[in-house]
Amino acid sequence: MPSPYRALFAAPGTRAFSAAGLLGRMPLSMMGIGVVTMVSQLTGRYGLAGALAATIALAAAAVGPRISRLVDRHGQRRVLRPATLVALAAAAGLLLSAHFGSPDWVLFVCAAGIGSVPSVGAMVRARWATLYRGTPHLHTAYSFESVVDEVCFVFGPIISIGLSTAWFPEAGPLLAACFLAAGVFWLTAQRATEPAPHPREQRGGGSALRSPALRVLVATFTATGTIFGAVDVVTVAFADERGHKGAASVVLALYAAGSCAAGAVFGLQRFAGAPERRWLLGVSMMAMSMIPLLLVGNLPLLAVALFVAGLSVAPTMITTMSLIEEHVPRARLTEGMTWVSTGLAVGVALGSSVAGRVIDAAGARAGYGVPAVAGAVAVAVGFLGYRRLSRPAPARGGTVEQHDERQERHMA
């Protein structure tokens, strides 16, 4: 491991909470695809399987920021454990209901309950921010966490699909639930590195979305999530049309691998200048990298194009987390990070749905027009909102209410 990453783990407790975060984040990439595989095997109904996966994603998008807001107020241990127990109970209900052929409405109720799963990535990043706020180590920490995210997305779907197809249909979602339980309860047992709660937030102050910069980031990453959701669906269809459906997982793994490699290198760099410029450049590069996908005609070229496209993903996400830390008050930092994940989740659900319709109507190659259009929307939102990101961030001290007053003056 390069020296900046070794230095990152010099602080006591960092290795333990990072490992717990890896376990707790695996369900992010395993649960949805595991449910699709399970339900399609048990019922043969791909429409139902996709609708259940979308329900999980949208429920998490609706509930996740509220859970994170409670975490900011009351602390990770007090909130994450009960929320995780609800998600685990709902997951158990979904697996049992699917196994015994319960009515569809029961499956949807259980899928919605899984939406109470906490954003473990935001919890871990909040711990890094508490340790290294205001130091160069924080950039390295955010880079490392982006690499961990990509590792989850490289291996999570392969493990989930492999278990459900080779062992028994419920195996993939079951292991995802086990990872969630182990990761969250291990993480919340580590009290020494837990960020201090901000109970004063209970008196009012509203959501982290009162930050104009955060609204720009969330809107942009909703469009970015549309790119991710569409690329996944269209790549599977593209490989299927060419008689190599199984190769889709390898091609998509290369997309994540490109992001992982870029994130690791990005974490070694020290940048001067405004981070919002790097962010806008990253969003623009993500959008432009979708254009070659419209031109590829075979799987090897698609694999190369997606690997190159992945190179801009992690650096952009890393810079996004830095901007959130800069523009959102500390009392709402976890919630602010979760809102970006929420935007991504909504975008993924939208991209999957729209891409599926385009594929049915015009074929897989036409489907790559969906991420291309989504990329253009992301760039447009980024340019339109750039002024809000480039305004000087308010001082991080003072109460939440004082921070909001400063934000309102910046908006004037």
C-alpha positions, -999 to +999 in steps of 0.1 A: +000+000+000+015+034-009+026+056+020-003+080+020-026+051+026-003+036+053-004+070+071-042+070+068-044+039+091-020+051+117-048+064+138-062+039+163-095+022+152-093+031+116-086-004+103-115-018+124-141+006+113-130+005+077-132-033+077-167-031+093-177-006+066-166-029+039-188-057+052-218-034+058-216-020+023-216-053+004-254-055+004-255-023-016-243-042-046-257-076-036-293-072-024-310-058-055-294-081-080-298-110-056-335-104-053-338-102-091-320-135-094-340-152-066-374-141-078-368-149-114-356-184-105-385-190-082-413-175-103-399-169-138-413-134-136-386-109-145-411-080-144-419-088-108-382-093-100-372-059-114-401-041-097-391-055-064-355-044-069-367-009-078-389-008-047-359-016-025-339+012-042-366+038-040-375+029-004-339+033+006-338+066-013-368+079+006-359+066+041-321+068+040-317+106+045-341+105+074-321+077+091-289+097+086-305+128+100-314+108+132-278+096+133-265+132+132-288+140+161-285+108+183-253+090+172-246+060+150-251+032+176-285+044+188-300+047+153-282+022+131-289-009+152-327-006+153-329+005+116-308-025+107-330-049+126-360-036+107-342-041+074-332-076+084-367-085+095-380-073+061-353-092+042-363-124+061-399-118+053-391-113+016-371-145+014-397-165+032-426-150+012-408-157-021-400-192-011-435-201-001-453-183-029-470-155-010-491-128-028-472-101-046-483-074-023-466-092+006-433-092-014-436-055-021-443-046+016-412-066+026-391-050-002-402-015+010-391-025+046-356-033+033-354+004+025-346+011+061-311-002+056-286+025+067-261+042+044-230+025+058-207+043+034-218+077+048-213+065+083-177+054+076-169+087+058-183+107+087-158+089+110-129+097+086-141+134+086-141+135+124-106+122+125-090+141+096-111+172+090-089+200+077-059+178+068-047+162+036-055+128+050-092+134+045-087+135+007-069+102+009-096+087+031-124+097+007-103+082-021-099+050-002-136+048+005-144+052-032-121+023-040-139+002-014-172+011-031-159-001-064-145-033-049-180-040-036-195-034-070-169-056-087-174-086-064-208-082-048-230-090-079-207-119-089-210-135-054-248-128-051-257-142-086-232-171-082-246-183-049-283-180-060-277-199-092-252-225-079-266-232-044-303-221-038-322-191-050-323-173-017-286-177-010-275-143-025-299-121-006-294-142+025-256-136+025-262-099+018-283-097+049-256-115+069-230-090+057-253-061+067-258-075+102-221-082+108-209-049+094-234-026+112-231-043+146-193-044+144-192-008+133-215+005+160-196-015+187-166+008+180-175+038+202-141+055+202-143+066+166-180+074+165-187+110+156-203+130+184-241+135+180-256+170+177-288+169+197-294+206+193-305+198+158-338+185+174-349+221+180-353+227+143-332+238+114-346+215+087-328+193+063-293+194+049-309+201+016-312+237+027-276+240+014-278+253-022-245+235-031-259+202-018-290+206-040-268+210-070-248+179-062-279+158-056-295+169-088-264+162-108-259+128-093-295+118-099-286+122-136-253+103-130-272+075-113-293+073-145-260+067-164-251+038-140-285+021-141-288+024-178-253+011-185-259-020-164-292-030-181-280-021-217-247-040-213-265-072-202-288-068-233-259-060-256-241-092-245-273-112-248-279-101-284-244-113-292-249-147-276-226-141-246-249-130-218-226-144-192-198-120-203-218-090-192-207-095-156-170-094-167-176-063-189-193-045-160-166-055-136-141-038-159-162-006-156-159-008-118-122-017-121-114+014-141-131+035-114-112+016-087-078+021-103-085+058-109-097+063-073-065+047-059-043+069-080-064+100-073-059+095-036-021+098-040-024+133-055-024+167-037-044+193-056-044+231-055-072+253-066-110+251-063-124+216-059-156+226-078-136+230-110-123+194-107-158+183-099-173+199-130-144+185-151-151+150-137-188+152-145-180+164-180-156+135-186-182+110-174-207+124-199-182+124-228-172+088-220-207+076-228-204+088-265-181+059-276-206+034-263-229+044-291-203+033-317-190+000-304-201-031-322-186-060-302-179-070-266-141-065-266-144-029-277-173-024-253-151-037-224-123-012-233-148+016-237-163+009-203-130+006-185-120+040-199-154+054-189-149+042-154-117+062-149-137+094-143-162+079-118-142+076-085-124+109-088-156+127-093-172+109-063-142+117-042-144+154-051-182+154-044-176+141-008-151+169-003-176+195-015-202+181+008-178+183+038-171+219+028-207+232+022-228+212+047-226+219+084-210+193+106-243+187+124-257+174+092-227+159+075-239+122+075-273+133+061-256+154+034-235+124+022-266+102+023-285+126+001-260+122-027-264+084-024-302+089-025-298+109-058-277+081-072-303+054-061-332+073-077-312+078-109-303+041-110-339+031-108-349+056-135-320+046-158-328+009-155-365+015-163-360+039-193-332+018-208-353-013-206-381+004-226-356+017-252-341-018-256-375-034-261-383-008-287-351-004-306-324-028-294-294-027-271-272-004-291-299+022-291-301+018-254-267+034-249-284+066-260-300+067-225-267+071-205-255+096-232-285+118-227-283+114-189-246+125-191-256+156-210-282+164-184-256+160-156-233+184-173-261+209-179-271+208-142-235+211-132-228+242-153-261+258-142-253+252-105-216+260-106-220+294-091-236+279-060-206+255-056-180+282-063-193+306-036-171+306-005-182+280+019-196+295+052-175+291+083-179+257+098-181+269+134-212+281+152-246+265+155-266+249+127-290+278+127-261+303+123-248+282+094-282+283+077-283+321+081-250+324+064-261+301+036-292+323+031-271+354+028-250+336+001-282+329-018-293+365-018 
